Amino acid sequence: MNILVIGGSGFIGTALIRELLTLGYYVRNFDKNPSVDFSELSTIADVRDKDALICLQGS
């Protein structure tokens, strides 16, 4: 299953993403500060990047 987490770089989002990855989900993080290191993520995007928003449509 594909999951898009909006705000995944904060305290709660980081814990959520780590748990989802552990459960085997395909996770994408969409945040204003996507600097948290998630090498397991397929896409890390900045919510202020309009091109990234377009690319994530349908996620």
C-alpha positions as CSV (number, residue, x, y, z in Angstrom):
1,M,0.0,0.0,0.0
2,N,1.2,3.5,-0.8
3,I,1.0,6.1,2.0
4,L,1.6,9.9,1.7
5,V,2.4,11.5,5.1
6,I,1.9,15.2,5.2
7,G,4.1,16.7,7.9
8,G,6.2,13.6,8.3
9,S,9.3,15.4,9.5
10,G,8.0,16.4,12.9
11,F,8.0,14.4,16.2
12,I,4.8,12.5,15.5
13,G,5.3,12.2,11.8
14,T,8.8,10.7,12.2
15,A,7.5,8.1,14.5
16,L,4.5,7.3,12.2
17,I,6.8,7.0,9.2
18,R,9.2,4.7,11.0
19,E,6.3,2.4,12.1
20,L,4.8,2.4,8.6
21,L,8.1,1.4,7.1
22,T,8.5,-1.3,9.7
23,L,5.1,-2.7,8.6
24,G,6.2,-2.8,5.0
25,Y,4.3,0.2,3.6
26,Y,5.6,2.3,0.7
27,V,5.8,5.8,2.3
28,R,6.3,9.3,1.0
29,N,7.0,12.3,3.2
30,F,5.6,15.7,2.1
31,D,6.7,18.4,4.5
32,K,7.9,22.0,4.6
33,N,11.2,20.8,6.2
34,P,11.9,17.3,4.7
35,S,15.4,17.3,6.2
36,V,14.8,14.2,8.4
37,D,16.9,11.4,7.0
38,F,14.7,8.6,5.8
39,S,16.8,6.8,3.3
40,E,14.1,4.2,3.1
41,L,11.6,6.6,1.7
42,S,10.8,6.7,-2.0
43,T,10.2,10.5,-2.2
44,I,11.0,13.4,0.1
45,A,9.4,16.6,-1.0
46,D,9.0,20.1,0.3
47,V,5.4,21.4,0.5
48,R,6.5,24.7,-0.9
49,D,7.8,23.1,-4.1
50,K,4.9,23.4,-6.7
51,D,6.6,20.9,-9.0
52,A,6.8,18.4,-6.2
53,L,3.1,18.9,-5.5
54,I,2.2,18.2,-9.1
55,C,4.4,15.1,-9.1
56,L,2.7,13.7,-6.0
57,Q,-0.8,14.0,-7.4
58,G,-2.5,10.7,-7.2
59,S,-0.4,9.4,-4.3
